[in-house]
Amino acid sequence: MLFLNFLLAVVGYTTAKVTLPIISLGTVQVQTADSQEDGFNWLGFKRSADNGLLCHTSVAGCLGLIPWIALIIFGLWRSRAG
């Protein structure tokens, strides 16, 4: 469980913090790790003051793990194919 928390908190969050603003062209930002903001909808987003979207920390961690999981699956598939 500690390892999964590490993956979500460090790897997933950091990946989302970097990639979400790039993919969304700056529209989506990730909540800072030490922020105590609330008011997020059930998807984990809320409107920020500059009319963009703010992504909750835990949702960002999950979203940030998606590319890593896809990369691992692709690597395993590729190693079996060749």
PDB file of N, CA, C and O in Angstrom:
ATOM      1  N   MET A   1       0.816  -1.192   0.000  1.00  0.00           N
ATOM      2  CA  MET A   1       0.000   0.000   0.000  1.00  0.00           C
ATOM      3  C   MET A   1       0.857   1.253   0.000  1.00  0.00           C
ATOM      4  O   MET A   1       0.522   2.245  -0.647  1.00  0.00           O
ATOM      5  N   LEU A   2       1.965   1.204   0.727  1.00  0.00           N
ATOM      6  CA  LEU A   2       2.874   2.335   0.774  1.00  0.00           C
ATOM      7  C   LEU A   2       3.457   2.615  -0.610  1.00  0.00           C
ATOM      8  O   LEU A   2       3.621   3.771  -0.999  1.00  0.00           O
ATOM      9  N   PHE A   3       3.766   1.559  -1.342  1.00  0.00           N
ATOM     10  CA  PHE A   3       4.310   1.717  -2.693  1.00  0.00           C
ATOM     11  C   PHE A   3       3.292   2.358  -3.623  1.00  0.00           C
ATOM     12  O   PHE A   3       3.645   3.215  -4.433  1.00  0.00           O
ATOM     13  N   LEU A   4       2.026   1.948  -3.514  1.00  0.00           N
ATOM     14  CA  LEU A   4       0.981   2.535  -4.341  1.00  0.00           C
ATOM     15  C   LEU A   4       0.776   4.007  -4.013  1.00  0.00           C
ATOM     16  O   LEU A   4       0.582   4.826  -4.911  1.00  0.00           O
ATOM     17  N   ASN A   5       0.818   4.343  -2.729  1.00  0.00           N
ATOM     18  CA  ASN A   5       0.715   5.749  -2.329  1.00  0.00           C
ATOM     19  C   ASN A   5       1.885   6.558  -2.874  1.00  0.00           C
ATOM     20  O   ASN A   5       1.713   7.705  -3.288  1.00  0.00           O
ATOM     21  N   PHE A   6       3.073   5.963  -2.873  1.00  0.00           N
ATOM     22  CA  PHE A   6       4.242   6.634  -3.437  1.00  0.00           C
ATOM     23  C   PHE A   6       4.048   6.885  -4.930  1.00  0.00           C
ATOM     24  O   PHE A   6       4.344   7.972  -5.427  1.00  0.00           O
ATOM     25  N   LEU A   7       3.548   5.869  -5.644  1.00  0.00           N
ATOM     26  CA  LEU A   7       3.322   6.038  -7.080  1.00  0.00           C
ATOM     27  C   LEU A   7       2.331   7.153  -7.362  1.00  0.00           C
ATOM     28  O   LEU A   7       2.567   7.999  -8.224  1.00  0.00           O
ATOM     29  N   LEU A   8       1.226   7.152  -6.636  1.00  0.00           N
ATOM     30  CA  LEU A   8       0.216   8.184  -6.859  1.00  0.00           C
ATOM     31  C   LEU A   8       0.726   9.562  -6.471  1.00  0.00           C
ATOM     32  O   LEU A   8       0.540  10.529  -7.209  1.00  0.00           O
ATOM     33  N   ALA A   9       1.362   9.649  -5.324  1.00  0.00           N
ATOM     34  CA  ALA A   9       1.745  10.948  -4.797  1.00  0.00           C
ATOM     35  C   ALA A   9       2.939  11.556  -5.516  1.00  0.00           C
ATOM     36  O   ALA A   9       2.966  12.765  -5.747  1.00  0.00           O
ATOM     37  N   VAL A  10       3.899  10.767  -5.862  1.00  0.00           N
ATOM     38  CA  VAL A  10       5.118  11.333  -6.436  1.00  0.00           C
ATOM     39  C   VAL A  10       5.147  11.199  -7.960  1.00  0.00           C
ATOM     40  O   VAL A  10       5.237  12.201  -8.670  1.00  0.00           O
ATOM     41  N   VAL A  11       5.072   9.988  -8.453  1.00  0.00           N
ATOM     42  CA  VAL A  11       5.217   9.772  -9.892  1.00  0.00           C
ATOM     43  C   VAL A  11       4.003  10.306 -10.650  1.00  0.00           C
ATOM     44  O   VAL A  11       4.150  11.073 -11.602  1.00  0.00           O
ATOM     45  N   GLY A  12       2.813   9.902 -10.230  1.00  0.00           N
ATOM     46  CA  GLY A  12       1.603  10.344 -10.926  1.00  0.00           C
ATOM     47  C   GLY A  12       1.377  11.837 -10.829  1.00  0.00           C
ATOM     48  O   GLY A  12       1.073  12.485 -11.830  1.00  0.00           O
ATOM     49  N   TYR A  13       1.523  12.393  -9.630  1.00  0.00           N
ATOM     50  CA  TYR A  13       1.304  13.823  -9.429  1.00  0.00           C
ATOM     51  C   TYR A  13       2.305  14.650 -10.244  1.00  0.00           C
ATOM     52  O   TYR A  13       1.924  15.621 -10.898  1.00  0.00           O
ATOM     53  N   THR A  14       3.567  14.266 -10.202  1.00  0.00           N
ATOM     54  CA  THR A  14       4.590  15.017 -10.932  1.00  0.00           C
ATOM     55  C   THR A  14       4.365  14.941 -12.436  1.00  0.00           C
ATOM     56  O   THR A  14       4.519  15.940 -13.139  1.00  0.00           O
ATOM     57  N   THR A  15       4.004  13.774 -12.929  1.00  0.00           N
ATOM     58  CA  THR A  15       3.723  13.627 -14.356  1.00  0.00           C
ATOM     59  C   THR A  15       2.535  14.493 -14.760  1.00  0.00           C
ATOM     60  O   THR A  15       2.581  15.169 -15.787  1.00  0.00           O
ATOM     61  N   ALA A  16       1.479  14.476 -13.964  1.00  0.00           N
ATOM     62  CA  ALA A  16       0.298  15.291 -14.275  1.00  0.00           C
ATOM     63  C   ALA A  16       0.605  16.778 -14.160  1.00  0.00           C
ATOM     64  O   ALA A  16       0.124  17.572 -14.968  1.00  0.00           O
ATOM     65  N   LYS A  17       1.389  17.157 -13.182  1.00  0.00           N
ATOM     66  CA  LYS A  17       1.740  18.566 -12.985  1.00  0.00           C
ATOM     67  C   LYS A  17       2.470  19.127 -14.206  1.00  0.00           C
ATOM     68  O   LYS A  17       2.332  20.304 -14.536  1.00  0.00           O
ATOM     69  N   VAL A  18       3.242  18.277 -14.864  1.00  0.00           N
ATOM     70  CA  VAL A  18       3.989  18.703 -16.053  1.00  0.00           C
ATOM     71  C   VAL A  18       3.143  18.573 -17.319  1.00  0.00           C
ATOM     72  O   VAL A  18       3.114  19.494 -18.135  1.00  0.00           O
ATOM     73  N   THR A  19       2.459  17.447 -17.493  1.00  0.00           N
ATOM     74  CA  THR A  19       1.814  17.165 -18.771  1.00  0.00           C
ATOM     75  C   THR A  19       0.427  17.777 -18.949  1.00  0.00           C
ATOM     76  O   THR A  19       0.076  18.158 -20.066  1.00  0.00           O
ATOM     77  N   LEU A  20      -0.371  17.885 -17.892  1.00  0.00           N
ATOM     78  CA  LEU A  20      -1.729  18.431 -18.056  1.00  0.00           C
ATOM     79  C   LEU A  20      -1.740  19.857 -18.613  1.00  0.00           C
ATOM     80  O   LEU A  20      -2.511  20.132 -19.533  1.00  0.00           O
ATOM     81  N   PRO A  21      -0.921  20.771 -18.096  1.00  0.00           N
ATOM     82  CA  PRO A  21      -0.913  22.105 -18.712  1.00  0.00           C
ATOM     83  C   PRO A  21      -0.418  22.111 -20.160  1.00  0.00           C
ATOM     84  O   PRO A  21      -0.861  22.932 -20.963  1.00  0.00           O
ATOM     85  N   ILE A  22       0.492  21.203 -20.492  1.00  0.00           N
ATOM     86  CA  ILE A  22       1.002  21.146 -21.861  1.00  0.00           C
ATOM     87  C   ILE A  22      -0.078  20.617 -22.803  1.00  0.00           C
ATOM     88  O   ILE A  22      -0.330  21.199 -23.858  1.00  0.00           O
ATOM     89  N   ILE A  23      -0.714  19.506 -22.412  1.00  0.00           N
ATOM     90  CA  ILE A  23      -1.742  18.895 -23.262  1.00  0.00           C
ATOM     91  C   ILE A  23      -2.937  19.817 -23.434  1.00  0.00           C
ATOM     92  O   ILE A  23      -3.500  19.901 -24.525  1.00  0.00           O
ATOM     93  N   SER A  24      -3.332  20.513 -22.365  1.00  0.00           N
ATOM     94  CA  SER A  24      -4.522  21.368 -22.421  1.00  0.00           C
ATOM     95  C   SER A  24      -4.199  22.806 -22.843  1.00  0.00           C
ATOM     96  O   SER A  24      -5.071  23.674 -22.800  1.00  0.00           O
ATOM     97  N   LEU A  25      -2.961  23.059 -23.246  1.00  0.00           N
ATOM     98  CA  LEU A  25      -2.514  24.397 -23.649  1.00  0.00           C
ATOM     99  C   LEU A  25      -2.742  25.426 -22.545  1.00  0.00           C
ATOM    100  O   LEU A  25      -3.125  26.564 -22.815  1.00  0.00           O
ATOM    101  N   GLY A  26      -2.507  25.023 -21.316  1.00  0.00           N
ATOM    102  CA  GLY A  26      -2.589  25.924 -20.175  1.00  0.00           C
ATOM    103  C   GLY A  26      -3.960  26.061 -19.545  1.00  0.00           C
ATOM    104  O   GLY A  26      -4.106  26.767 -18.547  1.00  0.00           O
ATOM    105  N   THR A  27      -4.967  25.407 -20.096  1.00  0.00           N
ATOM    106  CA  THR A  27      -6.319  25.523 -19.558  1.00  0.00           C
ATOM    107  C   THR A  27      -6.456  24.797 -18.228  1.00  0.00           C
ATOM    108  O   THR A  27      -7.129  25.291 -17.323  1.00  0.00           O
ATOM    109  N   VAL A  28      -5.830  23.633 -18.097  1.00  0.00           N
ATOM    110  CA  VAL A  28      -5.930  22.833 -16.872  1.00  0.00           C
ATOM    111  C   VAL A  28      -4.634  22.964 -16.090  1.00  0.00           C
ATOM    112  O   VAL A  28      -3.546  22.736 -16.620  1.00  0.00           O
ATOM    113  N   GLN A  29      -4.764  23.333 -14.826  1.00  0.00           N
ATOM    114  CA  GLN A  29      -3.632  23.390 -13.901  1.00  0.00           C
ATOM    115  C   GLN A  29      -3.886  22.376 -12.799  1.00  0.00           C
ATOM    116  O   GLN A  29      -5.030  21.992 -12.555  1.00  0.00           O
ATOM    117  N   VAL A  30      -2.828  21.942 -12.134  1.00  0.00           N
ATOM    118  CA  VAL A  30      -2.946  20.965 -11.055  1.00  0.00           C
ATOM    119  C   VAL A  30      -2.799  21.700  -9.723  1.00  0.00           C
ATOM    120  O   VAL A  30      -1.942  22.569  -9.565  1.00  0.00           O
ATOM    121  N   GLN A  31      -3.651  21.332  -8.778  1.00  0.00           N
ATOM    122  CA  GLN A  31      -3.619  21.899  -7.438  1.00  0.00           C
ATOM    123  C   GLN A  31      -2.253  21.622  -6.814  1.00  0.00           C
ATOM    124  O   GLN A  31      -1.681  20.552  -7.024  1.00  0.00           O
ATOM    125  N   THR A  32      -1.730  22.577  -6.052  1.00  0.00           N
ATOM    126  CA  THR A  32      -0.455  22.341  -5.375  1.00  0.00           C
ATOM    127  C   THR A  32      -0.631  21.271  -4.307  1.00  0.00           C
ATOM    128  O   THR A  32      -1.723  21.093  -3.766  1.00  0.00           O
ATOM    129  N   ALA A  33       0.435  20.572  -4.012  1.00  0.00           N
ATOM    130  CA  ALA A  33       0.357  19.432  -3.107  1.00  0.00           C
ATOM    131  C   ALA A  33      -0.037  19.827  -1.691  1.00  0.00           C
ATOM    132  O   ALA A  33      -0.681  19.042  -0.994  1.00  0.00           O
ATOM    133  N   ASP A  34       0.330  21.013  -1.254  1.00  0.00           N
ATOM    134  CA  ASP A  34       0.017  21.420   0.113  1.00  0.00           C
ATOM    135  C   ASP A  34      -1.227  22.301   0.212  1.00  0.00           C
ATOM    136  O   ASP A  34      -1.491  22.868   1.272  1.00  0.00           O
ATOM    137  N   SER A  35      -1.983  22.424  -0.853  1.00  0.00           N
ATOM    138  CA  SER A  35      -3.184  23.255  -0.861  1.00  0.00           C
ATOM    139  C   SER A  35      -4.333  22.583  -0.118  1.00  0.00           C
ATOM    140  O   SER A  35      -4.475  21.361  -0.159  1.00  0.00           O
ATOM    141  N   GLN A  36      -5.139  23.373   0.551  1.00  0.00           N
ATOM    142  CA  GLN A  36      -6.293  22.865   1.288  1.00  0.00           C
ATOM    143  C   GLN A  36      -7.608  23.307   0.647  1.00  0.00           C
ATOM    144  O   GLN A  36      -8.641  23.349   1.315  1.00  0.00           O
ATOM    145  N   GLU A  37      -7.574  23.637  -0.641  1.00  0.00           N
ATOM    146  CA  GLU A  37      -8.785  24.089  -1.327  1.00  0.00           C
ATOM    147  C   GLU A  37      -9.821  22.982  -1.386  1.00  0.00           C
ATOM    148  O   GLU A  37      -9.485  21.798  -1.407  1.00  0.00           O
ATOM    149  N   ASP A  38     -11.092  23.384  -1.414  1.00  0.00           N
ATOM    150  CA  ASP A  38     -12.170  22.423  -1.590  1.00  0.00           C
ATOM    151  C   ASP A  38     -13.133  22.979  -2.627  1.00  0.00           C
ATOM    152  O   ASP A  38     -12.848  24.001  -3.252  1.00  0.00           O
ATOM    153  N   GLY A  39     -14.258  22.326  -2.813  1.00  0.00           N
ATOM    154  CA  GLY A  39     -15.229  22.783  -3.802  1.00  0.00           C
ATOM    155  C   GLY A  39     -15.063  22.138  -5.163  1.00  0.00           C
ATOM    156  O   GLY A  39     -15.572  22.650  -6.160  1.00  0.00           O
ATOM    157  N   PHE A  40     -14.355  21.019  -5.217  1.00  0.00           N
ATOM    158  CA  PHE A  40     -14.167  20.317  -6.477  1.00  0.00           C
ATOM    159  C   PHE A  40     -15.413  19.497  -6.791  1.00  0.00           C
ATOM    160  O   PHE A  40     -16.072  18.995  -5.880  1.00  0.00           O
ATOM    161  N   ASN A  41     -15.740  19.358  -8.076  1.00  0.00           N
ATOM    162  CA  ASN A  41     -16.899  18.546  -8.447  1.00  0.00           C
ATOM    163  C   ASN A  41     -16.531  17.069  -8.358  1.00  0.00           C
ATOM    164  O   ASN A  41     -15.411  16.729  -7.977  1.00  0.00           O
ATOM    165  N   TRP A  42     -17.460  16.200  -8.706  1.00  0.00           N
ATOM    166  CA  TRP A  42     -17.232  14.762  -8.546  1.00  0.00           C
ATOM    167  C   TRP A  42     -16.165  14.221  -9.487  1.00  0.00           C
ATOM    168  O   TRP A  42     -15.660  13.120  -9.270  1.00  0.00           O
ATOM    169  N   LEU A  43     -15.813  14.967 -10.524  1.00  0.00           N
ATOM    170  CA  LEU A  43     -14.725  14.557 -11.416  1.00  0.00           C
ATOM    171  C   LEU A  43     -13.355  15.023 -10.924  1.00  0.00           C
ATOM    172  O   LEU A  43     -12.327  14.613 -11.465  1.00  0.00           O
ATOM    173  N   GLY A  44     -13.339  15.879  -9.900  1.00  0.00           N
ATOM    174  CA  GLY A  44     -12.083  16.360  -9.348  1.00  0.00           C
ATOM    175  C   GLY A  44     -11.584  17.642  -9.966  1.00  0.00           C
ATOM    176  O   GLY A  44     -10.391  17.938  -9.894  1.00  0.00           O
ATOM    177  N   PHE A  45     -12.476  18.419 -10.578  1.00  0.00           N
ATOM    178  CA  PHE A  45     -12.096  19.683 -11.186  1.00  0.00           C
ATOM    179  C   PHE A  45     -12.931  20.816 -10.625  1.00  0.00           C
ATOM    180  O   PHE A  45     -14.032  20.593 -10.122  1.00  0.00           O
ATOM    181  N   LYS A  46     -12.414  22.029 -10.710  1.00  0.00           N
ATOM    182  CA  LYS A  46     -13.195  23.211 -10.390  1.00  0.00           C
ATOM    183  C   LYS A  46     -12.640  24.377 -11.201  1.00  0.00           C
ATOM    184  O   LYS A  46     -11.495  24.345 -11.651  1.00  0.00           O
ATOM    185  N   ARG A  47     -13.457  25.395 -11.380  1.00  0.00           N
ATOM    186  CA  ARG A  47     -13.025  26.591 -12.106  1.00  0.00           C
ATOM    187  C   ARG A  47     -12.085  27.400 -11.240  1.00  0.00           C
ATOM    188  O   ARG A  47     -12.342  27.607 -10.054  1.00  0.00           O
ATOM    189  N   SER A  48     -11.002  27.852 -11.828  1.00  0.00           N
ATOM    190  CA  SER A  48     -10.073  28.708 -11.102  1.00  0.00           C
ATOM    191  C   SER A  48     -10.440  30.167 -11.347  1.00  0.00           C
ATOM    192  O   SER A  48     -11.346  30.464 -12.126  1.00  0.00           O
ATOM    193  N   ALA A  49      -9.741  31.061 -10.687  1.00  0.00           N
ATOM    194  CA  ALA A  49     -10.050  32.487 -10.779  1.00  0.00           C
ATOM    195  C   ALA A  49      -9.838  33.032 -12.193  1.00  0.00           C
ATOM    196  O   ALA A  49     -10.519  33.976 -12.594  1.00  0.00           O
ATOM    197  N   ASP A  50      -8.915  32.461 -12.946  1.00  0.00           N
ATOM    198  CA  ASP A  50      -8.647  32.935 -14.311  1.00  0.00           C
ATOM    199  C   ASP A  50      -9.481  32.198 -15.358  1.00  0.00           C
ATOM    200  O   ASP A  50      -9.150  32.213 -16.544  1.00  0.00           O
ATOM    201  N   ASN A  51     -10.571  31.550 -14.915  1.00  0.00           N
ATOM    202  CA  ASN A  51     -11.532  30.859 -15.776  1.00  0.00           C
ATOM    203  C   ASN A  51     -10.965  29.585 -16.414  1.00  0.00           C
ATOM    204  O   ASN A  51     -11.530  29.070 -17.379  1.00  0.00           O
ATOM    205  N   GLY A  52      -9.872  29.089 -15.887  1.00  0.00           N
ATOM    206  CA  GLY A  52      -9.345  27.798 -16.316  1.00  0.00           C
ATOM    207  C   GLY A  52      -9.871  26.716 -15.396  1.00  0.00           C
ATOM    208  O   GLY A  52     -10.783  26.954 -14.603  1.00  0.00           O
ATOM    209  N   LEU A  53      -9.302  25.535 -15.498  1.00  0.00           N
ATOM    210  CA  LEU A  53      -9.704  24.428 -14.636  1.00  0.00           C
ATOM    211  C   LEU A  53      -8.569  24.078 -13.693  1.00  0.00           C
ATOM    212  O   LEU A  53      -7.395  24.129 -14.060  1.00  0.00           O
ATOM    213  N   LEU A  54      -8.940  23.722 -12.467  1.00  0.00           N
ATOM    214  CA  LEU A  54      -7.986  23.285 -11.470  1.00  0.00           C
ATOM    215  C   LEU A  54      -8.279  21.822 -11.149  1.00  0.00           C
ATOM    216  O   LEU A  54      -9.408  21.472 -10.803  1.00  0.00           O
ATOM    217  N   CYS A  55      -7.281  20.985 -11.263  1.00  0.00           N
ATOM    218  CA  CYS A  55      -7.427  19.544 -11.038  1.00  0.00           C
ATOM    219  C   CYS A  55      -6.988  19.203  -9.616  1.00  0.00           C
ATOM    220  O   CYS A  55      -5.936  19.653  -9.162  1.00  0.00           O
ATOM    221  N   HIS A  56      -7.795  18.409  -8.914  1.00  0.00           N
ATOM    222  CA  HIS A  56      -7.484  17.999  -7.544  1.00  0.00           C
ATOM    223  C   HIS A  56      -6.236  17.122  -7.531  1.00  0.00           C
ATOM    224  O   HIS A  56      -5.946  16.427  -8.504  1.00  0.00           O
ATOM    225  N   THR A  57      -5.510  17.158  -6.435  1.00  0.00           N
ATOM    226  CA  THR A  57      -4.244  16.443  -6.312  1.00  0.00           C
ATOM    227  C   THR A  57      -4.389  14.939  -6.524  1.00  0.00           C
ATOM    228  O   THR A  57      -3.592  14.338  -7.245  1.00  0.00           O
ATOM    229  N   SER A  58      -5.391  14.331  -5.908  1.00  0.00           N
ATOM    230  CA  SER A  58      -5.532  12.870  -6.033  1.00  0.00           C
ATOM    231  C   SER A  58      -5.948  12.456  -7.441  1.00  0.00           C
ATOM    232  O   SER A  58      -5.512  11.416  -7.933  1.00  0.00           O
ATOM    233  N   VAL A  59      -6.780  13.253  -8.087  1.00  0.00           N
ATOM    234  CA  VAL A  59      -7.166  12.963  -9.473  1.00  0.00           C
ATOM    235  C   VAL A  59      -5.965  13.130 -10.391  1.00  0.00           C
ATOM    236  O   VAL A  59      -5.775  12.348 -11.323  1.00  0.00           O
ATOM    237  N   ALA A  60      -5.163  14.139 -10.130  1.00  0.00           N
ATOM    238  CA  ALA A  60      -3.956  14.352 -10.928  1.00  0.00           C
ATOM    239  C   ALA A  60      -2.994  13.180 -10.789  1.00  0.00           C
ATOM    240  O   ALA A  60      -2.348  12.789 -11.761  1.00  0.00           O
ATOM    241  N   GLY A  61      -2.895  12.618  -9.585  1.00  0.00           N
ATOM    242  CA  GLY A  61      -2.037  11.454  -9.386  1.00  0.00           C
ATOM    243  C   GLY A  61      -2.478  10.272 -10.220  1.00  0.00           C
ATOM    244  O   GLY A  61      -1.654   9.580 -10.819  1.00  0.00           O
ATOM    245  N   CYS A  62      -3.785  10.042 -10.257  1.00  0.00           N
ATOM    246  CA  CYS A  62      -4.322   8.933 -11.070  1.00  0.00           C
ATOM    247  C   CYS A  62      -4.137   9.199 -12.556  1.00  0.00           C
ATOM    248  O   CYS A  62      -3.748   8.302 -13.304  1.00  0.00           O
ATOM    249  N   LEU A  63      -4.411  10.422 -12.987  1.00  0.00           N
ATOM    250  CA  LEU A  63      -4.243  10.767 -14.403  1.00  0.00           C
ATOM    251  C   LEU A  63      -2.776  10.695 -14.824  1.00  0.00           C
ATOM    252  O   LEU A  63      -2.468  10.317 -15.954  1.00  0.00           O
ATOM    253  N   GLY A  64      -1.891  11.052 -13.930  1.00  0.00           N
ATOM    254  CA  GLY A  64      -0.469  11.014 -14.236  1.00  0.00           C
ATOM    255  C   GLY A  64       0.100   9.615 -14.355  1.00  0.00           C
ATOM    256  O   GLY A  64       1.145   9.420 -14.976  1.00  0.00           O
ATOM    257  N   LEU A  65      -0.574   8.641 -13.768  1.00  0.00           N
ATOM    258  CA  LEU A  65      -0.098   7.258 -13.880  1.00  0.00           C
ATOM    259  C   LEU A  65      -0.497   6.607 -15.199  1.00  0.00           C
ATOM    260  O   LEU A  65       0.111   5.614 -15.598  1.00  0.00           O
ATOM    261  N   ILE A  66      -1.496   7.139 -15.878  1.00  0.00           N
ATOM    262  CA  ILE A  66      -1.977   6.535 -17.126  1.00  0.00           C
ATOM    263  C   ILE A  66      -0.874   6.400 -18.173  1.00  0.00           C
ATOM    264  O   ILE A  66      -0.726   5.318 -18.741  1.00  0.00           O
ATOM    265  N   PRO A  67      -0.092   7.444 -18.457  1.00  0.00           N
ATOM    266  CA  PRO A  67       0.967   7.247 -19.470  1.00  0.00           C
ATOM    267  C   PRO A  67       2.018   6.229 -19.045  1.00  0.00           C
ATOM    268  O   PRO A  67       2.545   5.504 -19.888  1.00  0.00           O
ATOM    269  N   TRP A  68       2.333   6.162 -17.746  1.00  0.00           N
ATOM    270  CA  TRP A  68       3.330   5.191 -17.284  1.00  0.00           C
ATOM    271  C   TRP A  68       2.812   3.768 -17.407  1.00  0.00           C
ATOM    272  O   TRP A  68       3.551   2.870 -17.810  1.00  0.00           O
ATOM    273  N   ILE A  69       1.549   3.557 -17.063  1.00  0.00           N
ATOM    274  CA  ILE A  69       0.961   2.221 -17.196  1.00  0.00           C
ATOM    275  C   ILE A  69       0.908   1.815 -18.664  1.00  0.00           C
ATOM    276  O   ILE A  69       1.212   0.673 -19.011  1.00  0.00           O
ATOM    277  N   ALA A  70       0.521   2.753 -19.522  1.00  0.00           N
ATOM    278  CA  ALA A  70       0.482   2.465 -20.965  1.00  0.00           C
ATOM    279  C   ALA A  70       1.886   2.141 -21.490  1.00  0.00           C
ATOM    280  O   ALA A  70       2.043   1.253 -22.329  1.00  0.00           O
ATOM    281  N   LEU A  71       2.888   2.845 -21.008  1.00  0.00           N
ATOM    282  CA  LEU A  71       4.261   2.593 -21.429  1.00  0.00           C
ATOM    283  C   LEU A  71       4.731   1.210 -20.978  1.00  0.00           C
ATOM    284  O   LEU A  71       5.402   0.506 -21.733  1.00  0.00           O
ATOM    285  N   ILE A  72       4.386   0.821 -19.761  1.00  0.00           N
ATOM    286  CA  ILE A  72       4.760  -0.506 -19.263  1.00  0.00           C
ATOM    287  C   ILE A  72       4.066  -1.602 -20.060  1.00  0.00           C
ATOM    288  O   ILE A  72       4.690  -2.595 -20.435  1.00  0.00           O
ATOM    289  N   ILE A  73       2.776  -1.419 -20.318  1.00  0.00           N
ATOM    290  CA  ILE A  73       2.031  -2.411 -21.105  1.00  0.00           C
ATOM    291  C   ILE A  73       2.610  -2.520 -22.509  1.00  0.00           C
ATOM    292  O   ILE A  73       2.777  -3.626 -23.023  1.00  0.00           O
ATOM    293  N   PHE A  74       2.918  -1.391 -23.133  1.00  0.00           N
ATOM    294  CA  PHE A  74       3.510  -1.412 -24.469  1.00  0.00           C
ATOM    295  C   PHE A  74       4.867  -2.096 -24.453  1.00  0.00           C
ATOM    296  O   PHE A  74       5.188  -2.869 -25.356  1.00  0.00           O
ATOM    297  N   GLY A  75       5.664  -1.812 -23.428  1.00  0.00           N
ATOM    298  CA  GLY A  75       6.978  -2.451 -23.323  1.00  0.00           C
ATOM    299  C   GLY A  75       6.880  -3.956 -23.154  1.00  0.00           C
ATOM    300  O   GLY A  75       7.644  -4.707 -23.762  1.00  0.00           O
ATOM    301  N   LEU A  76       5.941  -4.397 -22.327  1.00  0.00           N
ATOM    302  CA  LEU A  76       5.745  -5.840 -22.152  1.00  0.00           C
ATOM    303  C   LEU A  76       5.240  -6.493 -23.430  1.00  0.00           C
ATOM    304  O   LEU A  76       5.686  -7.579 -23.799  1.00  0.00           O
ATOM    305  N   TRP A  77       4.314  -5.832 -24.097  1.00  0.00           N
ATOM    306  CA  TRP A  77       3.787  -6.355 -25.354  1.00  0.00           C
ATOM    307  C   TRP A  77       4.889  -6.422 -26.403  1.00  0.00           C
ATOM    308  O   TRP A  77       4.996  -7.402 -27.141  1.00  0.00           O
ATOM    309  N   ARG A  78       5.693  -5.392 -26.463  1.00  0.00           N
ATOM    310  CA  ARG A  78       6.774  -5.321 -27.456  1.00  0.00           C
ATOM    311  C   ARG A  78       7.832  -6.386 -27.180  1.00  0.00           C
ATOM    312  O   ARG A  78       8.388  -6.957 -28.119  1.00  0.00           O
ATOM    313  N   SER A  79       8.116  -6.660 -25.923  1.00  0.00           N
ATOM    314  CA  SER A  79       9.141  -7.665 -25.598  1.00  0.00           C
ATOM    315  C   SER A  79       8.665  -9.081 -25.917  1.00  0.00           C
ATOM    316  O   SER A  79       9.476  -9.948 -26.242  1.00  0.00           O
ATOM    317  N   ARG A  80       7.366  -9.319 -25.826  1.00  0.00           N
ATOM    318  CA  ARG A  80       6.824 -10.631 -26.170  1.00  0.00           C
ATOM    319  C   ARG A  80       6.710 -10.820 -27.679  1.00  0.00           C
ATOM    320  O   ARG A  80       6.805 -11.940 -28.180  1.00  0.00           O
ATOM    321  N   ALA A  81       6.505  -9.710 -28.406  1.00  0.00           N
ATOM    322  CA  ALA A  81       6.311  -9.809 -29.855  1.00  0.00           C
ATOM    323  C   ALA A  81       7.616 -10.080 -30.581  1.00  0.00           C
ATOM    324  O   ALA A  81       7.608 -10.705 -31.642  1.00  0.00           O
ATOM    325  N   GLY A  82       8.719  -9.632 -30.045  1.00  0.00           N
ATOM    326  CA  GLY A  82       9.947  -9.747 -30.796  1.00  0.00           C
ATOM    327  C   GLY A  82      10.951 -10.555 -30.118  1.00  0.00           C
ATOM    328  O   GLY A  82      12.050 -10.740 -30.640  1.00  0.00           O
TER     329      GLY A  82
END
